[in-house]
Amino acid sequence: MFSSQGPSLRDLLVQALSSVEHGYDLLAPTFDRTPFRTPDGILDATAEVLRPLGPFGDGLDVCCGTGAGLRVLQPLCGGRATGVDFSAGMLALAREAHPGADLVRADARALPFAGAFDLAVSFGALGHFLPAERAALFSGVHRALRPGGLLAFPVAAPPRVSSPWYWALTGFDAAMRVRNAVWRPPFVMYYRSCPLRAVRADLVAAGFAVTLAPLDGFGRREDGSPRCALVLARRA
């Protein structure tokens, strides 16, 4: 996709007709050469915001994929860096790229940790959870963190209705809903199912105190609001 080393259109179609887990197993070998991989600019901006909030002990990358977020965690955490994902294919690539990290195969809706981490991050994963599943996701992260622990993940401002991106994302979500209505197993990937207000409410309900830190390197919109921000959710 967008390069000779990325997945072909046929590869993407096969992935889209699979379950989320199997689809990412298939995509894993070429995932880092697609636009779906979190850009280094987002990772670096996240690390810049988190660095003065430390020091941190042990860190967790939720839905780590091939391990891009571990590049943020490992320099920030004096203890162990752990990645969790339910795709064996993605974890195999993460293990190659980050041999010093602990990689755990598990469903993020039922994280197998309790009071084990000081910092958790997640990149590009929220669209894989239906709104009704976010409570289990955030409760599991809350349980995995030690008191005072921090969950951080970037969010982008929604595009304007007049923007081509608005219609592209709306069209993608509509296509996925049609696909899931007529095909099994479902492939959950929606770009517009996690508005910030709803995500903040779910975090608060899970026991987090929530603030936002602008990622100023990505600029501001006409109204002065940041184009991209980091959600900082702290366990009390």
RAMOTA-V326680 format. One record per pair of residues at least 4 apart in sequence whose ideal C-beta (glycine too) atoms are under 7 Angstrom apart, sorted by the first residue. I is the first residue (numbers start at 1). GAP is how many residues later the second one is. D is the distance in Angstrom with one decimal. If there is no record, write none. Layout:
i = [I & I]
gap = [GAP & GAP]
d = [D & D]
This chain:
i = [1 & 1 & 1 & 1 & 2 & 2 & 3 & 5 & 5 & 6 & 6 & 6 & 7 & 7 & 7 & 7 & 7 & 9 & 10 & 11 & 11 & 12 & 13 & 14 & 14 & 15 & 15 & 15 & 16 & 16 & 16 & 17 & 18 & 18 & 18 & 18 & 19 & 19 & 19 & 20 & 20 & 20 & 20 & 21 & 21 & 21 & 22 & 23 & 23 & 24 & 24 & 24 & 24 & 25 & 25 & 25 & 27 & 28 & 28 & 28 & 28 & 28 & 28 & 30 & 31 & 31 & 31 & 31 & 31 & 32 & 32 & 36 & 37 & 38 & 38 & 38 & 38 & 38 & 40 & 41 & 42 & 42 & 43 & 43 & 43 & 43 & 44 & 45 & 45 & 45 & 46 & 46 & 46 & 46 & 46 & 46 & 47 & 47 & 47 & 49 & 49 & 49 & 50 & 50 & 50 & 51 & 53 & 54 & 55 & 56 & 56 & 56 & 56 & 56 & 57 & 57 & 57 & 57 & 58 & 58 & 58 & 58 & 58 & 58 & 59 & 59 & 59 & 59 & 59 & 59 & 59 & 59 & 60 & 60 & 60 & 60 & 60 & 61 & 61 & 61 & 61 & 61 & 62 & 62 & 62 & 62 & 62 & 62 & 63 & 63 & 63 & 63 & 64 & 64 & 64 & 64 & 64 & 64 & 65 & 65 & 65 & 66 & 66 & 66 & 66 & 67 & 67 & 67 & 67 & 67 & 68 & 69 & 69 & 69 & 70 & 70 & 70 & 70 & 70 & 70 & 72 & 72 & 73 & 73 & 73 & 73 & 74 & 74 & 76 & 77 & 77 & 80 & 81 & 82 & 82 & 82 & 83 & 83 & 83 & 84 & 84 & 84 & 84 & 85 & 85 & 85 & 86 & 86 & 86 & 87 & 88 & 88 & 90 & 91 & 91 & 91 & 92 & 93 & 94 & 94 & 95 & 95 & 106 & 106 & 106 & 108 & 108 & 109 & 109 & 109 & 109 & 110 & 111 & 111 & 111 & 113 & 113 & 114 & 114 & 115 & 116 & 117 & 117 & 117 & 117 & 118 & 118 & 119 & 119 & 120 & 120 & 120 & 120 & 121 & 121 & 122 & 123 & 123 & 126 & 126 & 127 & 127 & 127 & 127 & 127 & 128 & 128 & 129 & 129 & 129 & 129 & 130 & 131 & 131 & 133 & 134 & 134 & 134 & 135 & 135 & 135 & 135 & 136 & 137 & 138 & 138 & 138 & 138 & 139 & 139 & 140 & 141 & 141 & 142 & 142 & 142 & 142 & 145 & 145 & 145 & 147 & 148 & 148 & 149 & 150 & 150 & 151 & 151 & 152 & 152 & 152 & 153 & 154 & 154 & 154 & 155 & 155 & 155 & 156 & 156 & 157 & 157 & 157 & 157 & 159 & 159 & 159 & 159 & 160 & 161 & 164 & 165 & 166 & 167 & 168 & 169 & 169 & 169 & 170 & 170 & 171 & 172 & 172 & 173 & 173 & 173 & 173 & 174 & 175 & 176 & 176 & 176 & 176 & 177 & 178 & 179 & 179 & 180 & 180 & 194 & 194 & 195 & 196 & 197 & 198 & 199 & 200 & 200 & 201 & 202 & 203 & 203 & 203 & 204 & 204 & 207 & 207 & 208 & 208 & 208 & 209 & 209 & 210 & 210 & 211 & 212 & 212 & 212 & 213 & 213 & 213 & 214 & 214 & 215 & 215 & 215 & 215 & 216 & 218 & 218 & 219 & 220 & 220 & 220 & 220 & 221 & 221]
gap = [5 & 6 & 11 & 33 & 4 & 33 & 30 & 25 & 28 & 24 & 27 & 28 & 4 & 5 & 20 & 23 & 27 & 4 & 4 & 4 & 15 & 4 & 4 & 4 & 12 & 8 & 11 & 12 & 7 & 163 & 171 & 166 & 4 & 5 & 8 & 169 & 4 & 166 & 168 & 4 & 108 & 167 & 168 & 4 & 65 & 66 & 4 & 4 & 164 & 4 & 63 & 65 & 66 & 62 & 63 & 64 & 4 & 38 & 59 & 61 & 62 & 64 & 65 & 4 & 5 & 6 & 34 & 35 & 59 & 5 & 34 & 88 & 31 & 4 & 5 & 30 & 85 & 86 & 4 & 4 & 4 & 112 & 4 & 25 & 28 & 29 & 4 & 4 & 170 & 172 & 4 & 26 & 75 & 106 & 108 & 184 & 4 & 25 & 29 & 164 & 166 & 181 & 4 & 26 & 102 & 25 & 97 & 22 & 23 & 20 & 21 & 22 & 62 & 63 & 20 & 21 & 22 & 61 & 19 & 21 & 22 & 58 & 59 & 60 & 14 & 17 & 18 & 22 & 23 & 58 & 59 & 60 & 22 & 24 & 57 & 60 & 84 & 8 & 9 & 12 & 22 & 60 & 22 & 46 & 58 & 60 & 63 & 79 & 22 & 45 & 59 & 62 & 5 & 6 & 19 & 20 & 21 & 30 & 20 & 25 & 29 & 24 & 27 & 28 & 31 & 16 & 26 & 27 & 30 & 31 & 55 & 4 & 52 & 54 & 4 & 11 & 13 & 24 & 28 & 31 & 4 & 49 & 4 & 8 & 46 & 48 & 7 & 27 & 43 & 4 & 42 & 22 & 20 & 19 & 20 & 22 & 11 & 18 & 20 & 20 & 22 & 24 & 27 & 5 & 6 & 20 & 19 & 20 & 21 & 4 & 4 & 17 & 4 & 4 & 12 & 14 & 4 & 4 & 4 & 9 & 4 & 8 & 4 & 5 & 6 & 29 & 32 & 24 & 27 & 28 & 31 & 30 & 29 & 30 & 33 & 4 & 31 & 29 & 30 & 31 & 28 & 27 & 28 & 29 & 32 & 28 & 31 & 30 & 31 & 21 & 24 & 25 & 31 & 31 & 32 & 31 & 30 & 31 & 68 & 73 & 62 & 63 & 64 & 66 & 67 & 60 & 61 & 4 & 5 & 8 & 59 & 58 & 62 & 67 & 4 & 4 & 65 & 68 & 4 & 67 & 70 & 71 & 4 & 4 & 4 & 64 & 65 & 68 & 4 & 67 & 4 & 4 & 10 & 64 & 65 & 66 & 93 & 4 & 6 & 90 & 88 & 86 & 87 & 86 & 82 & 84 & 57 & 82 & 78 & 79 & 80 & 78 & 61 & 74 & 76 & 41 & 74 & 76 & 71 & 72 & 64 & 68 & 69 & 70 & 4 & 6 & 7 & 10 & 6 & 5 & 4 & 4 & 4 & 4 & 4 & 4 & 22 & 23 & 4 & 22 & 4 & 4 & 19 & 4 & 17 & 18 & 19 & 4 & 4 & 4 & 11 & 13 & 14 & 4 & 4 & 4 & 8 & 6 & 7 & 4 & 5 & 4 & 4 & 4 & 4 & 4 & 4 & 10 & 4 & 4 & 5 & 7 & 30 & 4 & 6 & 28 & 29 & 25 & 26 & 27 & 25 & 27 & 21 & 23 & 21 & 17 & 18 & 19 & 16 & 17 & 19 & 12 & 15 & 11 & 13 & 14 & 15 & 10 & 9 & 10 & 8 & 4 & 5 & 6 & 7 & 4 & 6]
d = [4.2 & 5.2 & 6.4 & 4.9 & 5.9 & 6.4 & 5.6 & 6.7 & 4.8 & 5.2 & 4.4 & 5.2 & 3.7 & 5.5 & 6.2 & 4.6 & 6.5 & 6.4 & 6.4 & 6.3 & 7.0 & 6.1 & 6.5 & 6.6 & 6.3 & 4.0 & 5.2 & 5.2 & 6.9 & 6.9 & 5.9 & 6.4 & 4.2 & 4.0 & 6.5 & 6.7 & 6.3 & 4.1 & 6.6 & 6.5 & 6.0 & 5.6 & 5.7 & 6.6 & 5.4 & 5.6 & 6.5 & 6.2 & 5.9 & 6.2 & 4.0 & 6.4 & 5.4 & 5.3 & 6.1 & 3.5 & 5.1 & 6.6 & 6.6 & 3.5 & 4.8 & 6.9 & 5.3 & 6.5 & 6.6 & 5.9 & 6.7 & 5.5 & 6.9 & 5.0 & 5.6 & 7.0 & 6.1 & 5.2 & 6.0 & 5.1 & 4.1 & 5.2 & 5.9 & 6.3 & 6.3 & 5.4 & 6.5 & 6.2 & 5.9 & 5.3 & 6.4 & 6.8 & 4.4 & 5.4 & 6.2 & 5.6 & 6.9 & 6.6 & 5.9 & 5.9 & 6.1 & 4.8 & 6.5 & 4.9 & 7.0 & 5.1 & 6.7 & 5.8 & 6.0 & 6.5 & 6.7 & 5.8 & 6.0 & 5.5 & 4.8 & 7.0 & 4.5 & 4.2 & 6.4 & 5.9 & 4.2 & 4.4 & 6.1 & 3.9 & 5.0 & 6.3 & 4.9 & 5.8 & 3.9 & 6.5 & 3.8 & 4.9 & 7.0 & 6.1 & 7.0 & 4.5 & 5.1 & 6.7 & 4.4 & 4.3 & 6.1 & 3.9 & 5.4 & 5.7 & 4.4 & 5.6 & 6.1 & 5.5 & 5.8 & 4.1 & 6.6 & 6.2 & 5.7 & 5.4 & 5.7 & 3.6 & 5.7 & 6.3 & 3.2 & 6.2 & 5.0 & 5.7 & 6.0 & 4.8 & 7.0 & 5.4 & 4.2 & 5.2 & 6.5 & 5.8 & 7.0 & 3.3 & 4.9 & 4.8 & 6.3 & 6.3 & 5.1 & 4.9 & 5.8 & 5.5 & 5.5 & 6.8 & 4.6 & 5.2 & 6.5 & 5.9 & 5.4 & 4.3 & 7.0 & 6.3 & 4.7 & 6.9 & 6.6 & 5.5 & 6.3 & 5.8 & 4.7 & 6.5 & 4.3 & 6.3 & 5.5 & 5.7 & 5.1 & 4.7 & 5.2 & 6.6 & 6.6 & 5.2 & 5.4 & 6.8 & 6.2 & 6.4 & 5.1 & 6.5 & 6.4 & 6.1 & 6.3 & 6.2 & 4.9 & 5.8 & 6.9 & 6.4 & 5.8 & 5.5 & 6.7 & 5.2 & 7.0 & 6.3 & 5.4 & 5.7 & 6.8 & 5.7 & 4.4 & 5.7 & 6.7 & 6.5 & 3.8 & 6.7 & 5.2 & 6.9 & 3.8 & 5.5 & 6.7 & 5.2 & 5.8 & 5.5 & 5.5 & 6.6 & 6.0 & 5.7 & 5.1 & 6.7 & 5.3 & 5.3 & 6.6 & 6.2 & 4.6 & 5.2 & 6.3 & 4.5 & 6.6 & 6.9 & 4.4 & 6.9 & 5.4 & 5.2 & 5.6 & 6.5 & 6.4 & 5.3 & 5.9 & 4.3 & 5.6 & 5.6 & 7.0 & 6.2 & 6.0 & 6.7 & 6.1 & 5.9 & 7.0 & 4.5 & 6.0 & 6.0 & 6.7 & 6.7 & 6.2 & 6.7 & 6.2 & 5.6 & 5.5 & 3.8 & 6.3 & 4.8 & 6.3 & 6.5 & 5.3 & 4.9 & 5.1 & 6.4 & 5.6 & 2.9 & 6.8 & 4.6 & 6.1 & 6.8 & 6.4 & 4.8 & 6.3 & 5.2 & 6.7 & 4.3 & 5.7 & 6.7 & 5.5 & 5.4 & 6.6 & 6.0 & 5.4 & 5.7 & 5.9 & 5.7 & 6.7 & 5.1 & 6.0 & 6.2 & 6.8 & 5.3 & 4.0 & 4.1 & 4.2 & 6.9 & 6.2 & 5.4 & 6.0 & 6.1 & 6.2 & 6.0 & 6.4 & 6.4 & 4.3 & 5.7 & 6.3 & 6.5 & 6.3 & 6.5 & 6.1 & 6.4 & 4.9 & 5.8 & 5.2 & 6.6 & 6.3 & 6.2 & 7.0 & 6.0 & 6.1 & 6.3 & 6.6 & 5.4 & 6.8 & 4.4 & 6.8 & 6.7 & 5.3 & 6.9 & 6.0 & 6.6 & 6.5 & 6.4 & 6.4 & 5.2 & 6.3 & 6.4 & 4.3 & 5.1 & 4.7 & 6.2 & 6.1 & 6.5 & 6.6 & 3.8 & 6.3 & 6.3 & 5.0 & 6.0 & 6.6 & 5.0 & 4.9 & 4.7 & 7.0 & 6.2 & 6.3 & 4.5 & 5.8 & 3.6 & 5.1 & 6.4 & 4.4 & 6.0 & 5.9 & 6.7 & 4.6 & 4.1 & 5.1 & 5.6 & 6.6 & 5.9 & 6.5 & 5.1 & 6.0]
